[in-house]
Amino acid sequence: MKTRFCLVLLLFALAAAALRAGEFSFSCRTDKSPLEYALGEKMTFTLRLLEDGEPLPGKKLVWTRTGDDGRKESGEASSDSPLVIETSIDRPGFVRIKVDPFDADGKPLMRGRDKFGFDGGAGAAVGQIGGGEIPEDFDAFWAAQKAELAKIPLKVLEMKEVDSGDPAVKCYDLKIACAGGMPVSGYLCMPKNAEPKSLKAELLFRGYAVVGASRPVKQGKERIAFQINAHGIENGRPESYYNELKNGKLRAYGFRDDENRERETTYFRGMVLRLLRALEYLKSLPEWDGKTLAVSGGSQGGFQALAAAALDPDVTQCFAGIPWLCDLSGITRGRLRGWRPNYAPGLDYIDSAFFGTRIKCPVTIEAGLGDYVCPPSGVAALYNGISAPKKIVWKQGRTHAYSPRNAETFVQEAE
């Protein structure tokens, strides 16, 4: 019996090892913090291709160096030894290093269904990276938008209780009247039988997508948690409903050049009006403690969180993960583009970096040195422009969709 038991344990161990086998990763080290290089100073990147944490020889490594200075370099090497890349940049900004590994047959290494590779970098004079010129009437424009919103009474259009899956949490599918042509639409969760003025409140946002809100049950166990969808559309509908919108009315929303020429017609204006109305609604709830009002989101949700903190002085905490729409005019000054709309003057009024300059509450940001949906230079411009207490956590090798398990992190913070 004991022998059989040991054999079973051995088989489980072998099966577990087989499942772990073949996990590719890159180690990347710079000769100093990737945030602390001076202009023109040599940067040295040392990279190693790993499989299950051990060096993986016999692969071809194809690398490219691009950057906010417009320079491009490339080369090839073998994974038999560490790959060392030396470069520099002579203007405030970031260098991007990409490495793609290939096997002996020229096939790329894969991580699941995706090509595997490294994407990261380093910056010079990072503290000097700034955004573009904020429009002189930026504050006046948003004051006028708030005035338009105030003309629409704060009114619940629909409030339908839905199953939270937790007997201690109540949840509602909620729609609220709003300016801009679409209502606020989301899920509101909070503890059952909460006393008046007993709960903190949090407004949550999602990334770029044509989807409904998710039910924030976990957050709703201890606070008022309201997650809204970006568009004011229905929540909890079949996938076909969202696909129809994605391929029709909301196709490439936010990317239409004709809309972005004017501040009044950019799609993001309505998005901001809806988050302002959602905050207004949260503050009207009797259970809110009248003190703590947090906003949080990632990517597009990070943009929304920053806009909320900038435009509502009652917001007390802001978390923006890999925030989108930072320094949108940066591409006109030679910075790496990222995934974002073409620059147009109307976008100056919804730039996350510009919103950052208006925030008064503490802000926490997460960013990737390999995220070229939301390029590091734009996120640095956001961080540098914030005068409130702030913290940013950078991760080497983090892209927009992938965060390495054991990557180095680098923290900047200021009171």
Disulfide bonds with the S-S distance in Angstrom:
none
